[in-house]
Amino acid sequence: MKIVQMPEETIAALTFAGRGNEAALAEKKRALLAALADSLWRAAEEPYTLFYDPPFTISFLRRNEVAGA
């Protein structure tokens, strides 16, 4: 394992629980972009998904985010 320093960046994130299938993840990405459309912020790149828990975690306890810079 190697630890590397990354440059600082500001991101927008939308937190959600559960296991995301492709359709659900696409809807979360659309929701994030819709929330940004109503603000002064704009996405500089396509949103990406972050999964934090192991696969055996109970679905409603899983922590996930859709994020974009």
Secondary structure, DSSP 8 states (H G I E B T S, - for coil): -----------EEEEE-S---HHHHHHHHHHHHHHHHTSS---SS--EEEE-S-TTS-GGG--EEEEE-
